[in-house]
Structures are given as structure tokens and as C-alpha cells.
Amino acid sequence: MIDHTFAIVAYGNSPYLEECIQSVLNQNVLGKVIICTSTPSRLITSLAEKYSIRMLINSHSAGIADDWNFALRQSDAQFVTLAHQDDIYDEDYLSACSEYFNTEFQILFTCYREVFENDIKTVSFSNRMKSLLLFPFFIKNRISNRWIKRGVIRFGNSIGCPGVIYNRNKLVSFQFSSDFKNNLDWFAWAELSNTGGEFVFLKQRLYTHRIHVESVTASSLDDHSKEVEDLIMFTSFWNKKVAGIIHKFYKMSYKTYKIC
């Protein structure tokens, strides 16, 4: 068995949760699977029982960051994927990623495809932009240089969070920040880029990321919190004037999430 845990972070009553569970259980290689939730419900409980998965309840949740930090702490495996309940992982996701488990990476992440209300798109505007930002990884897929790690996230959040594997041995004091609702992952990559260790990128599309009207990103666009948080991130990399210019162009990617 591979020293890896899929920690499925479940919230509410997602109609896509069972498909996510099936995808992580149907991997070509065996690892562990747990469900972590701060909103226990009949649906989540019944699915955990149906598939004999251990369910852990965060009874003192203070938000998304707290839920993700809780999920990371629950596994005794060295490598953890925080599986998003709406996403689907290819059967060879874990086997492909595990080839790098003997390296000193901080995080390992992969390419993905997007599904918009059951319409799967291998290439979207958002995906094209992220591929452009990640071009150094297409030259060398393991990068430890601080400036290059920061370079691939200076112009936007180019790392797809659902496909990230965390090496807990290299992230002893790591925590997601509760200061963000939407960009807690982007801020985390920025923090990690300043510390020692590698970012590893697999260019294979190894999972399907679902975009729908009830997703956090979609709701963050409606209340404009994503726009605010994006500008905060750009300002952390650039001076205010340059950050504003980059942000103006970056907002074009928001169209990806306008599905209703």
C-alpha cells in the first residue's frame, strides 16, 4: 500500500460526492481514504458507511482554512491529497504521482480538465492561461529555485488546488491562512515558495475539476470577494500600480466561472 491518503473534504450535500468517492477508491494503486467534514449530514454519513470510509468531524470549524488544516492533520500518511468533493480523479492519478514520492518535494501538482455542468473541456481560457504561467515546468518538472517558484504564481494562481499532493515531512509547520476565503491556496503556494524544497509538476491531465453555480469560486465572484483577494495577492508580488494592471487582465479569466 502506498503511503498516501485521499482526505475528501465534504461540505453540505453535494450531488457529486459519491462520484468523487468512487474515483479515489478506484485508483490503480492502493492508499488510504478518509472523509473530513464540519457539516455532518445524512448524505455524507450514508456514503461513508456505504463505502466503509472513516469519517472525521471537525466540530469547531472556523471556515474553509480550518477545514483544510483539520483534514491535513487527520492522516498519518506522509503524502496527502485534499480531495475536493465535486471533482473526479483519474484511476492512474495516484500511480503517476507516486513515482515522485522518493523526492524532496513540498507539493506535487498535475494538469486537469474542467467540466462545466457536465460539459467537459480539456482546454479552456483558464487552462490556457495556467499552462502559459507554468511554462518553466515544461522545461524541467522539478523546481526548487525560489525565484522560479514565485515566478509561476506572480501573474496568477497557476496551481490547481484539487490535484495537489502535500508532502507532510516537508510541511511540518504549514497551515492554510484563515485570512482568505478563495485564495487560501494561492497564498499557501506563495508562502511555500519562500522555503526550501521542490515544486513538482505533472503535465498529464489526471483529474477533472467541476465548476458549477454552487462552488466557492462562483459564489466569490458574486460577492466580489475573489476580486478583492486577487488584488491582495498581486499587491504582495508587485507594486500597487503594476498589480492593478495585471489584475485588470487577470479578471478576464473570471468569464470561465460565469456559467449561469
QUIFEN-V350361 format. One record per pair of residues at least 24 apart in sequence whose ideal C-beta (glycine too) atoms are under 8 Angstrom apart, sorted by the first residue. I is the first residue (numbers start at 1). GAP is how many residues later the second one is. If there is no record, write none. Layout:
i: (I:I)
gap: (GAP:GAP)
//
This chain:
i: (1:1:1:2:2:2:2:2:2:2:3:3:3:3:3:4:4:4:4:4:4:4:4:4:4:4:5:5:5:5:5:5:5:5:5:5:6:6:6:6:6:6:6:6:7:7:7:7:7:7:7:7:7:7:7:8:8:8:8:8:8:8:9:9:9:9:9:9:9:9:9:10:10:10:10:10:10:11:11:11:11:11:12:12:13:13:13:14:14:14:16:16:16:16:17:17:17:17:17:18:19:20:20:20:20:20:20:20:21:21:21:22:23:23:23:23:23:24:24:25:26:27:27:27:27:27:27:28:28:28:28:29:29:29:31:31:32:32:34:34:34:36:36:36:36:37:38:38:38:62:63:63:64:64:64:64:65:65:65:65:65:65:66:68:68:69:69:72:72:72:75:77:78:78:78:79:79:79:79:80:80:80:81:81:81:81:82:82:82:82:83:84:84:84:86:86:86:87:87:87:87:87:88:88:88:88:89:89:90:90:90:90:92:93:93:93:96:96:96:97:97:97:100:100:100:103:103:103:104:104:104:104:104:105:105:105:105:105:105:105:106:106:106:106:106:106:106:106:106:107:107:107:107:107:107:107:107:107:108:108:108:108:108:108:108:109:109:109:109:109:109:109:109:109:110:110:110:110:110:110:110:110:110:111:111:111:111:111:111:111:112:112:112:112:112:112:112:112:113:113:113:113:114:114:114:114:114:115:115:115:115:116:116:116:117:117:120:122:124:125:125:125:125:126:126:129:129:129:130:130:130:130:133:134:134:137:137:137:138:141:141:141:141:142:142:142:143:143:143:143:144:144:144:144:146:146:149:149:149:149:150:150:150:150:152:153:153:153:153:153:154:154:155:155:156:156:157:157:157:157:157:159:159:159:159:160:161:162:162:163:163:163:167:170:180:181:181:181:181:182:182:182:182:182:182:183:183:183:183:183:186:187:190:190:190:211:211:211:212:213:213:215:217:218:218:221:221:221:226:227:227)
gap: (29:30:31:27:28:29:77:92:96:99:28:74:75:76:98:27:28:73:74:75:76:77:90:94:97:161:26:27:28:29:70:71:72:74:75:76:25:26:27:28:74:75:77:83:27:28:29:64:65:67:68:73:74:75:76:25:26:27:28:45:75:77:27:28:58:59:62:73:74:75:76:25:26:27:29:34:75:26:27:28:56:74:27:29:28:30:31:29:71:72:69:70:71:194:26:27:30:68:69:29:69:63:64:65:66:67:68:69:26:30:32:29:65:66:67:68:184:59:65:26:65:62:64:65:66:67:68:63:64:66:67:65:66:69:46:63:43:45:37:40:41:31:34:35:38:30:28:29:32:116:115:118:112:117:120:152:110:111:112:113:115:119:112:108:116:106:107:94:96:102:93:91:89:90:91:86:87:88:89:85:86:88:82:83:84:85:79:80:82:84:79:77:78:125:124:126:129:75:120:121:122:123:27:119:120:122:117:118:115:116:117:118:114:70:113:114:106:108:110:68:105:109:42:100:102:39:95:97:40:63:66:93:94:37:62:65:92:93:94:95:60:61:64:65:86:89:91:92:93:52:57:58:59:60:82:85:92:93:56:57:59:91:92:93:94:50:51:54:55:56:90:91:92:93:50:53:91:92:93:94:95:96:97:49:52:91:92:93:94:95:48:50:51:93:94:95:96:97:92:94:95:96:94:95:96:97:142:93:94:95:96:95:96:143:95:142:88:83:132:127:128:130:131:127:130:27:29:124:26:28:29:30:25:24:67:62:64:66:65:59:60:61:62:56:57:58:55:56:57:58:52:53:54:55:47:48:40:43:44:50:40:43:44:87:47:33:36:37:40:84:83:84:91:95:94:97:26:28:29:32:76:26:27:30:40:49:24:45:47:43:44:46:30:27:49:35:39:44:48:34:35:38:43:44:47:43:46:47:49:50:47:46:43:46:47:45:46:48:47:46:47:42:40:39:41:33:36:37:28:24:27)
//
